Amino acid sequence: MAIVALMTDFGTRDHYVAAMKGVILQVNPKAVLVDITHEIEPQQITEAAFILRQVLPCYPEGTVFVVVVDPTVGTRRRILAAKYSSRYVIAPDNGLLTFVHRDAELQEIRVVENRMLMASKLSTTFHGRDIMAPVAGHLSKGVPIDQLGPLADRIEVFQVAKPAYSRDGSVDGQVLFIDRFGNLITNISELDLVAARSPGRVHQVMFGSRVIGPICNAYADVLRGELVALIGSTQMLEIAVNSGSAASVLNAHRGDSVHVHT
């Protein structure tokens, strides 16, 4: 069984996702197609890179991930086929691999150039259908990754802001991702908080000048409608609202500052 997992910013209203699925199934009718999400905000590479990092280890080894968030489609940007932790990712070389490249075991990265594995005619605006989908089909069918093209000598990654530590044990970070519930997922990890912890003292979280409070264990540790800080399923510090949206309450955006002190 070969799993091909798809993530795009195409939505599901138009024909784009269905066209990619059809091409994959023409190459490998036995492929099992999984939709990760097609609701990435248009052209939001950082959002897609973050989600890819979260889902990659959840799938079986051998899974082929196809990630199409491609604002520079049709230009000279490259398409990559990478192998991380015995799973494959096909994506434009525009930063989509950033978080996986940082956290997973890199085994191989190839530049997709084998014209024999692509559509006979290439559109300049739909490489997801004409290049990435057929290549994913061949890869899921057992074509070795080294047949896709030459080794990549470099890849594009964007700079990911790291939390800053202070001598007093405080940590300064920022909002990295906002999920559909309005939860603010920060770049401050559980390990960052452990490293900054002062024995016997409790962390207090602030969003800008707004005091959120101590780090709790669950959303329901506060009353309905109240703000709460906790370590979420990503093992990162989150700011949320019990049964509400922290993004709306705080008028928050990606990149906003978060401060943790003891």
Rosetta silent file (secondary structure, phi, psi, omega in degrees, C-alpha in Angstrom):
SEQUENCE: MAIVALMTDFGTRDHYVAAMKGVILQVNPKAVLVDITHEIEPQQITEAAFILRQVLPCYPEGTVFVVVVDPTVGTRRRILAAKYSSRYVIAPDNGLLTFVHRDAELQEIRVVENRMLMASKLSTTFHGRDIMAPVAGHLSKGVPIDQLGPLADRIEVFQVAKPAYSRDGSVDGQVLFIDRFGNLITNISELDLVAARSPGRVHQVMFGSRVIGPICNAYADVLRGELVALIGSTQMLEIAVNSGSAASVLNAHRGDSVHVHT
SCORE:     score description
SCORE:     0.000 S_00000001
   1 L     0.000  127.284  179.633    0.000    0.000    0.000 S_00000001
   2 E  -112.677  123.023 -179.801    1.408    3.386   -1.046 S_00000001
   3 E   -98.269  130.295  172.323    0.106    6.513    0.671 S_00000001
   4 E  -118.778  116.439 -175.621    0.222    9.866   -1.094 S_00000001
   5 E  -106.800  127.169 -171.765   -0.701   12.739    1.246 S_00000001
   6 E  -109.265  136.347  173.605   -1.680   16.066   -0.325 S_00000001
   7 E  -138.271  126.885 -178.826   -1.435   19.583    1.078 S_00000001
   8 E  -146.931  174.510  171.050   -2.215   22.708   -0.950 S_00000001
   9 L  -106.997   24.014 -173.409   -3.634   26.216   -0.813 S_00000001
  10 L   -80.453  -21.222 -168.806   -6.100   25.354   -3.609 S_00000001
  11 L    71.507 -174.896 -179.381   -9.251   24.912   -1.541 S_00000001
  12 L  -121.181    6.288 -178.317  -11.799   22.335   -2.707 S_00000001
  13 L   -75.469  -36.317 -174.265  -14.170   24.486   -4.753 S_00000001
  14 L   -96.135 -172.934 -173.901  -12.211   24.307   -7.992 S_00000001
  15 L   -87.450   -4.388 -166.510  -10.815   21.464  -10.081 S_00000001
  16 H   -63.230  -49.649 -178.806   -7.174   21.718   -8.975 S_00000001
  17 H   -65.404  -43.590 -179.377   -7.046   19.079   -6.235 S_00000001
  18 H   -61.880  -37.116  178.650   -9.227   16.645   -8.191 S_00000001
  19 H   -64.818  -42.785  178.290   -6.957   17.006  -11.229 S_00000001
  20 H   -62.443  -42.826  179.726   -3.868   16.177   -9.177 S_00000001
  21 H   -62.058  -41.844  179.620   -5.553   13.123   -7.687 S_00000001
  22 H   -62.043  -41.177  179.285   -6.557   11.882  -11.114 S_00000001
  23 H   -64.625  -43.876  178.664   -3.008   12.187  -12.428 S_00000001
  24 H   -59.365  -43.656 -176.954   -1.588   10.285   -9.441 S_00000001
  25 H   -71.632  -26.326  173.522   -4.122    7.491   -9.915 S_00000001
  26 H   -65.022  -38.476 -179.550   -3.334    7.214  -13.613 S_00000001
  27 H   -76.917  -44.203 -177.956    0.282    6.508  -12.688 S_00000001
  28 L  -135.719   89.432 -178.173   -0.468    4.368   -9.653 S_00000001
  29 L   -61.364  -17.494 -178.936   -4.097    3.156   -9.427 S_00000001
  30 L   -91.719    0.319 -179.142   -3.299    1.459   -6.116 S_00000001
  31 E   -64.351  140.796  173.417   -2.195    4.661   -4.388 S_00000001
  32 E   -98.189  114.482 -175.416   -4.069    5.601   -1.229 S_00000001
  33 E   -94.830  129.665 -179.084   -4.762    9.331   -1.408 S_00000001
  34 E  -124.038  131.853  175.298   -5.006   11.322    1.819 S_00000001
  35 E   -93.080  113.421  173.186   -5.972   14.986    2.095 S_00000001
  36 E   -73.839  -62.087  171.972   -3.962   16.711    4.804 S_00000001
  37 E  -166.156  148.744  171.786   -5.507   20.098    4.068 S_00000001
  38 L  -122.009   20.232 -177.124   -6.270   22.277    1.083 S_00000001
  39 L  -109.706   21.306  170.173   -7.134   25.274    3.250 S_00000001
  40 L   -57.564  136.060  175.950   -3.662   26.792    3.598 S_00000001
  41 L   -58.234  138.377 -175.134   -4.078   30.534    3.241 S_00000001
  42 L   -51.327  127.653  177.025   -3.122   31.451   -0.342 S_00000001
  43 L    66.972   13.199 -177.377    0.655   31.724   -0.799 S_00000001
  44 L   -88.673   84.542 -176.342    1.313   31.258    2.932 S_00000001
  45 H   -63.033  -41.783 -178.587    4.478   29.161    2.754 S_00000001
  46 H   -60.127  -42.571  179.548    5.245   29.454    6.471 S_00000001
  47 H   -61.105  -46.234  179.738    1.844   28.060    7.415 S_00000001
  48 H   -65.306  -39.944  179.547    2.270   25.058    5.107 S_00000001
  49 H   -62.772  -39.513  179.099    5.811   24.420    6.331 S_00000001
  50 H   -65.445  -46.606 -178.842    4.604   24.385    9.941 S_00000001
  51 H   -65.055  -40.229  177.594    1.753   21.958    9.231 S_00000001
  52 H   -57.880  -42.258  179.134    4.034   19.664    7.237 S_00000001
  53 H   -61.322  -37.013 -177.479    6.379   19.465   10.226 S_00000001
  54 H   -73.230  -36.037 -172.271    3.499   18.457   12.498 S_00000001
  55 H   -92.381  -24.493 -173.575    2.038   15.731   10.301 S_00000001
  56 H   -53.732  -48.074 -178.166    5.121   14.097    8.748 S_00000001
  57 H   -72.239   -9.212 -179.169    6.011   11.845   11.724 S_00000001
  58 H   -81.538  -14.963 -175.365    2.370   10.753   12.094 S_00000001
  59 L  -100.246  156.001 -178.760    2.339    8.876    8.783 S_00000001
  60 L   -63.888  154.549  173.050    3.897    5.483    7.996 S_00000001
  61 L   -57.474  143.316 -178.035    7.369    5.231    6.526 S_00000001
  62 L    93.633  -12.470  177.567    7.248    5.366    2.737 S_00000001
  63 L   -59.982  139.555  176.172    4.439    7.949    2.642 S_00000001
  64 E  -106.004  117.639  177.265    4.807   10.473   -0.178 S_00000001
  65 E   -97.154  131.606  175.173    3.827   14.030    0.774 S_00000001
  66 E  -116.761  116.597 -175.967    2.977   16.465   -2.025 S_00000001
  67 E  -118.386  116.235 -177.819    2.944   20.085   -0.872 S_00000001
  68 E  -121.418   93.214  167.144    1.837   22.727   -3.356 S_00000001
  69 L  -131.738  101.374 -157.128    1.981   26.298   -2.111 S_00000001
  70 L  -139.272   68.860 -177.082    3.782   27.838   -5.015 S_00000001
  71 L   -63.947  -18.064  179.877    3.537   31.608   -5.583 S_00000001
  72 L  -106.777   26.551  178.344    6.490   31.540   -8.021 S_00000001
  73 L   -55.071  139.541  179.214    5.147   28.721  -10.198 S_00000001
  74 L    90.747   -7.460  177.173    6.427   28.964  -13.755 S_00000001
  75 L   -92.603 -168.395 -178.681    9.695   30.665  -12.803 S_00000001
  76 L   -82.640    4.734  177.217   13.148   29.106  -12.565 S_00000001
  77 L   -59.690  148.683 -174.896   12.531   27.958   -8.983 S_00000001
  78 L   -91.584  163.153  169.748   13.229   24.259   -8.590 S_00000001
  79 E  -112.222  133.488 -175.186   11.019   21.377   -7.485 S_00000001
  80 E  -111.593  149.244  167.737   12.526   19.081   -4.869 S_00000001
  81 E  -122.866  114.185 -173.946   12.002   15.478   -3.873 S_00000001
  82 E  -119.365  149.604  175.629   13.350   14.937   -0.371 S_00000001
  83 E  -117.496  116.420  179.083   13.578   11.932    1.902 S_00000001
  84 E  -125.741  127.539  175.846   13.273   12.641    5.621 S_00000001
  85 L    49.266   41.333  177.557   12.942    9.932    8.275 S_00000001
  86 L    66.016   22.102  173.233   12.069    7.361    5.565 S_00000001
  87 E  -124.904  155.918 -174.543    9.223    9.525    4.228 S_00000001
  88 E  -111.973  144.792  175.390    9.198   11.522    0.995 S_00000001
  89 E  -131.316  126.925  172.850    8.269   15.143    0.345 S_00000001
  90 E  -111.265  123.796 -174.192    7.752   16.675   -3.097 S_00000001
  91 E  -161.142  157.065  171.402    7.541   20.458   -2.975 S_00000001
  92 E   -64.086  151.238  179.030    8.734   23.659   -4.638 S_00000001
  93 L   -85.794   74.009 -176.076   12.087   24.895   -3.387 S_00000001
  94 L  -134.550   17.273 -178.967   10.667   27.980   -1.688 S_00000001
  95 L   106.880   -5.712 -178.006   11.054   27.303    2.033 S_00000001
  96 L   -61.905  -23.434 -179.283    8.333   24.664    2.429 S_00000001
  97 L   -88.427    1.187 -169.125   10.902   22.206    3.796 S_00000001
  98 H   -51.035  -55.771 -174.009   12.185   24.592    6.474 S_00000001
  99 H   -74.325  -37.228  175.983   10.760   22.990    9.634 S_00000001
 100 H   -65.002  -42.121  179.807   11.071   19.402    8.453 S_00000001
 101 H   -62.251  -33.027  179.655   14.652   20.088    7.381 S_00000001
 102 H   -73.607  -37.437 -166.904   15.356   21.470   10.851 S_00000001
 103 H  -110.881  -22.825 -175.860   13.784   18.652   12.864 S_00000001
 104 L   -97.819  167.966  178.221   13.684   15.415   10.847 S_00000001
 105 L   -80.982  114.983  179.175   16.464   13.064    9.770 S_00000001
 106 E   -79.199  129.012  177.853   17.617   14.088    6.310 S_00000001
 107 E  -114.361  -33.351 -177.907   18.445   11.140    4.051 S_00000001
 108 E  -172.827  142.931  172.391   18.430   12.579    0.537 S_00000001
 109 E  -133.837  128.807  179.294   17.260   15.552   -1.515 S_00000001
 110 E  -119.551  149.540  171.131   16.953   15.493   -5.304 S_00000001
 111 E   -90.314  123.663 -176.309   16.087   18.185   -7.842 S_00000001
 112 L   -74.307  111.454 -177.746   13.181   16.897   -9.920 S_00000001
 113 L  -135.765  -10.553 -175.667   14.381   16.999  -13.532 S_00000001
 114 L   -70.901  101.155 -175.106   13.512   13.627  -15.113 S_00000001
 115 H   -62.919  -24.482 -178.996   11.188   14.729  -17.895 S_00000001
 116 H   -67.475  -18.140 -177.905   10.076   11.132  -18.491 S_00000001
 117 H   -98.832    5.794 -177.743    8.245   11.160  -15.139 S_00000001
 118 L  -109.466  175.867  175.530    6.246   14.318  -15.865 S_00000001
 119 L   -63.895  155.393 -178.726    3.235   15.122  -18.013 S_00000001
 120 L   -66.254  -30.171  177.816    3.844   15.230  -21.761 S_00000001
 121 L  -127.572  130.910 -175.555    2.917   18.915  -21.809 S_00000001
 122 L  -105.683  124.190  170.800    3.734   21.272  -18.937 S_00000001
 123 L   -75.681  148.061  176.402    1.562   24.218  -17.976 S_00000001
 124 L   -82.990   -6.662 -176.570    3.433   27.236  -16.622 S_00000001
 125 L  -118.572   -0.414 -175.701    0.755   27.736  -13.954 S_00000001
 126 L  -142.463   64.656  177.088   -0.012   24.218  -12.679 S_00000001
 127 H   -70.698  -19.898  175.248    3.140   22.300  -11.814 S_00000001
 128 H   -60.042  -41.999  179.290    1.194   20.532   -9.074 S_00000001
 129 H   -78.939  -42.742 -167.350   -0.723   18.625  -11.749 S_00000001
 130 H   -91.383  -20.770 -179.686    1.954   18.336  -14.443 S_00000001
 131 H  -121.761  -59.044 -172.312    5.114   17.689  -12.417 S_00000001
 132 H   -67.413  -40.853 -179.676    4.541   17.009   -8.733 S_00000001
 133 H   -65.099  -50.960  178.948    1.504   14.721   -9.074 S_00000001
 134 H   -64.736  -36.504  177.231    2.966   12.353  -11.694 S_00000001
 135 H   -63.212  -40.895  177.333    6.316   12.269   -9.910 S_00000001
 136 H   -62.239  -39.842  178.113    4.502   11.391   -6.663 S_00000001
 137 H   -61.523  -44.795  179.052    2.674    8.610   -8.482 S_00000001
 138 H   -66.074  -40.771 -179.998    5.916    7.135   -9.783 S_00000001
 139 H   -64.331  -42.053  179.346    7.611    7.469   -6.408 S_00000001
 140 H   -68.168  -21.679 -179.162    4.692    5.752   -4.658 S_00000001
 141 L   -86.961   -6.045  175.574    4.870    2.986   -7.279 S_00000001
 142 L   113.452    1.250  175.434    8.468    2.223   -6.385 S_00000001
 143 L   -63.711  127.045 -178.810   10.592    4.370   -8.678 S_00000001
 144 L   -63.535  145.657 -177.299   13.795    5.095   -6.696 S_00000001
 145 H   -62.047  -27.365 -178.823   14.266    8.684   -5.636 S_00000001
 146 H   -72.677   -7.587  175.946   17.654    8.810   -7.363 S_00000001
 147 H   -85.744   -7.456 -175.025   15.832    8.438  -10.703 S_00000001
 148 L   -80.749  -27.159 -178.332   14.081   11.779  -10.222 S_00000001
 149 L   160.115 -176.050 -175.704   17.108   13.977  -10.796 S_00000001
 150 L   -72.951  160.544  174.671   20.493   15.076   -9.427 S_00000001
 151 E   -60.762  141.361  176.796   21.316   15.608   -5.773 S_00000001
 152 L   -83.154  129.637  179.407   20.446   19.078   -4.516 S_00000001
 153 L   -89.804   -6.543  179.702   23.488   21.042   -3.365 S_00000001
 154 L  -164.651  159.350  171.038   21.334   23.590   -1.525 S_00000001
 155 L  -140.819  159.044  177.989   17.720   24.290   -0.616 S_00000001
 156 L   -84.015  125.049  170.862   15.778   27.390    0.286 S_00000001
 157 L  -131.138  145.095  177.825   14.932   27.760    3.973 S_00000001
 158 L   -95.420  157.756 -179.611   13.597   30.848    5.676 S_00000001
 159 L   -72.605  123.345  179.057   14.929   32.251    8.907 S_00000001
 160 L  -101.212  120.639 -179.615   12.908   30.994   11.855 S_00000001
 161 L   -61.240  133.957  178.407   12.943   33.331   14.834 S_00000001
 162 L  -104.054  148.281  177.277   14.325   31.640   17.935 S_00000001
 163 L   -61.001  147.838  178.949   13.270   32.440   21.500 S_00000001
 164 E  -108.990  129.992 -179.748   15.572   34.806   23.369 S_00000001
 165 E   -96.180  145.753  173.165   16.636   34.010   26.936 S_00000001
 166 L  -115.887  160.110 -177.224   17.384   36.606   29.611 S_00000001
 167 L   -63.128  -24.697 -179.107   19.540   36.222   32.713 S_00000001
 168 L   -81.582    4.647  178.311   16.488   36.553   34.938 S_00000001
 169 L    91.002    2.357  179.325   15.063   33.334   33.461 S_00000001
 170 L   -83.918  160.353 -179.489   12.533   35.016   31.184 S_00000001
 171 E  -131.962  132.673  175.617   11.957   34.035   27.548 S_00000001
 172 E  -111.438  128.118  178.910   10.869   36.250   24.677 S_00000001
 173 E  -139.402 -159.675 -178.954    9.243   34.674   21.635 S_00000001
 174 E  -152.912  164.279  176.633    6.557   35.308   19.067 S_00000001
 175 E   -71.476  125.367 -178.039    3.424   33.855   17.534 S_00000001
 176 E   -99.572  -33.695 -172.492    4.431   31.341   14.891 S_00000001
 177 E  -155.231  143.472  175.573    1.063   29.960   13.767 S_00000001
 178 E  -121.044  118.013 -177.697   -2.647   30.602   14.337 S_00000001
 179 L   -84.817  179.387 -173.339   -4.908   27.582   13.937 S_00000001
 180 L   -68.191  -16.514  176.615   -8.585   27.585   12.901 S_00000001
 181 L   -84.968   -5.793 -176.215   -9.685   27.769   16.560 S_00000001
 182 L    84.417   12.853  175.330   -7.761   31.017   16.990 S_00000001
 183 L   -73.733  136.491 -179.294   -5.125   29.396   19.202 S_00000001
 184 E   -96.814  107.436  179.166   -1.803   31.232   19.089 S_00000001
 185 E   -94.538  123.547 -173.008    1.026   28.720   18.754 S_00000001
 186 E   -97.378  175.468  175.235    4.344   30.314   19.623 S_00000001
 187 E   -91.843   12.745  177.675    7.971   29.518   18.815 S_00000001
 188 E   -96.182  114.857 -176.483    8.628   28.828   22.521 S_00000001
 189 E   -89.209  167.758  175.249    8.892   25.087   23.066 S_00000001
 190 H   -59.687  -37.797  178.691    8.391   23.065   26.201 S_00000001
 191 H   -66.423  -35.658  176.058   12.156   22.470   26.223 S_00000001
 192 H   -60.511  -40.998 -178.842   12.778   26.235   26.077 S_00000001
 193 H   -70.539  -37.327  176.753   10.682   26.663   29.205 S_00000001
 194 H   -63.333  -42.119 -179.265   12.453   23.823   30.996 S_00000001
 195 H   -65.128  -31.579 -177.091   15.815   25.399   30.152 S_00000001
 196 H   -92.299   -6.922 -172.291   14.678   28.781   31.497 S_00000001
 197 L   -64.712  136.721  171.076   12.897   27.503   34.592 S_00000001
 198 L   -99.358  128.732 -175.641   13.984   28.775   38.010 S_00000001
 199 L   -52.186  131.135  174.894   13.493   26.117   40.719 S_00000001
 200 L    79.446    3.733 -178.658   10.330   26.624   42.729 S_00000001
 201 L  -114.944  154.658 -174.561    9.002   29.472   40.555 S_00000001
 202 L  -107.329  136.490  176.591    5.998   29.527   38.226 S_00000001
 203 L   -70.904  139.735  172.012    6.021   30.783   34.657 S_00000001
 204 E  -120.235  135.906 -174.803    3.772   33.714   33.830 S_00000001
 205 E  -109.457  138.653  176.918    2.837   34.408   30.211 S_00000001
 206 E  -129.435  142.192  172.167    2.219   37.800   28.632 S_00000001
 207 E  -111.617  105.177 -170.664    1.012   38.741   25.172 S_00000001
 208 L    60.547 -123.376  177.480    2.399   42.204   24.622 S_00000001
 209 L   -95.523    1.304 -176.834    1.268   44.103   27.723 S_00000001
 210 E   -88.529  124.205  177.703   -1.654   41.715   28.358 S_00000001
 211 E   -80.492  122.679  177.578   -1.166   39.287   31.243 S_00000001
 212 E   -91.044  -42.606  178.246   -2.359   35.796   30.290 S_00000001
 213 E   122.857 -167.937 -179.420   -1.344   34.037   33.509 S_00000001
 214 E   -73.118  164.696  178.491    0.485   30.861   34.511 S_00000001
 215 E   -79.466  123.979 -177.911    0.911   27.881   32.206 S_00000001
 216 E  -102.146 -178.459 -178.654   -1.993   25.462   32.625 S_00000001
 217 L  -100.647  -25.416 -174.689   -2.560   21.873   31.542 S_00000001
 218 L  -148.605  159.679  178.853   -5.816   22.135   29.585 S_00000001
 219 H   -60.388  -36.577 -175.653   -8.093   24.688   27.914 S_00000001
 220 H   -81.947    7.817  174.761  -10.772   24.002   30.522 S_00000001
 221 H   -72.300  -10.978  174.723   -8.451   24.911   33.410 S_00000001
 222 L  -120.475  167.013  179.990   -9.945   28.407   33.113 S_00000001
 223 L   -68.054  156.050  178.073  -13.552   29.531   32.879 S_00000001
 224 L   -54.396  130.047  179.420  -15.336   29.602   29.530 S_00000001
 225 L    90.234   -6.596 -179.602  -14.277   32.704   27.573 S_00000001
 226 L   -92.712  153.325  176.708  -11.080   33.273   29.573 S_00000001
 227 E   -74.942  146.103  179.805   -7.554   33.351   28.186 S_00000001
 228 E  -146.175  144.110  172.500   -5.240   30.464   28.993 S_00000001
 229 E  -110.012  139.520 -179.278   -1.596   29.563   28.332 S_00000001
 230 E  -161.879  166.147  172.583   -0.599   25.914   27.957 S_00000001
 231 E   -90.233  118.267 -175.875    1.696   23.494   26.169 S_00000001
 232 L   -88.923 -169.843 -176.304   -0.282   22.172   23.226 S_00000001
 233 L   -67.324  -16.569  177.150   -0.043   19.026   21.121 S_00000001
 234 L   -83.974   -1.560 -173.637    2.846   20.553   19.148 S_00000001
 235 L    65.595   22.566  176.325    4.882   20.731   22.390 S_00000001
 236 E  -114.206  153.819  176.362    4.928   24.492   21.902 S_00000001
 237 E   -66.046  131.424  177.041    3.514   27.197   24.170 S_00000001
 238 E  -120.139  151.938  166.968    0.017   28.224   23.116 S_00000001
 239 E  -117.828  126.859 -174.279   -2.271   31.066   24.090 S_00000001
 240 E  -138.225  175.676  170.585   -5.945   30.162   23.752 S_00000001
 241 E  -125.139  130.692  177.015   -9.420   31.021   24.949 S_00000001
 242 L   -63.104  113.320 -179.504  -11.596   28.342   26.507 S_00000001
 243 L    63.227   33.550  178.080  -14.356   27.862   23.918 S_00000001
 244 E  -156.594 -168.529 -176.623  -13.275   30.944   22.020 S_00000001
 245 L  -117.042  114.436  176.398  -10.615   32.508   19.805 S_00000001
 246 H   -66.370  -33.306  179.300   -7.508   34.070   21.299 S_00000001
 247 H   -60.511  -40.118  179.201   -6.684   35.569   17.899 S_00000001
 248 H   -73.539  -45.034 -178.132   -9.956   37.518   17.962 S_00000001
 249 H   -61.149  -40.147 -175.563   -9.797   38.499   21.628 S_00000001
 250 H   -98.358   -0.949 -174.303   -6.215   39.734   21.341 S_00000001
 251 L    49.761   50.101 -170.753   -6.387   40.926   17.722 S_00000001
 252 L   -90.094  154.451  177.684   -3.306   38.764   17.253 S_00000001
 253 L  -139.818  160.342  174.780   -1.197   38.151   14.185 S_00000001
 254 L   -58.177  134.585  179.539    1.751   35.984   13.267 S_00000001
 255 L    97.412  -10.606  178.079    4.929   37.565   14.599 S_00000001
 256 L   -64.915  150.720 -173.346    3.342   39.241   17.640 S_00000001
 257 E   -80.984  141.611  175.053    5.487   39.183   20.778 S_00000001
 258 E  -130.437  134.956 -176.957    5.035   36.754   23.663 S_00000001
 259 E  -124.446  134.189  176.268    6.924   37.057   26.942 S_00000001
 260 E  -122.570  126.409  178.476    7.343   34.425   29.655 S_00000001
 261 E  -132.624  166.089  179.457    8.798   35.330   33.027 S_00000001
 262 L  -115.746    0.000    0.000    9.093   33.696   36.424 S_00000001
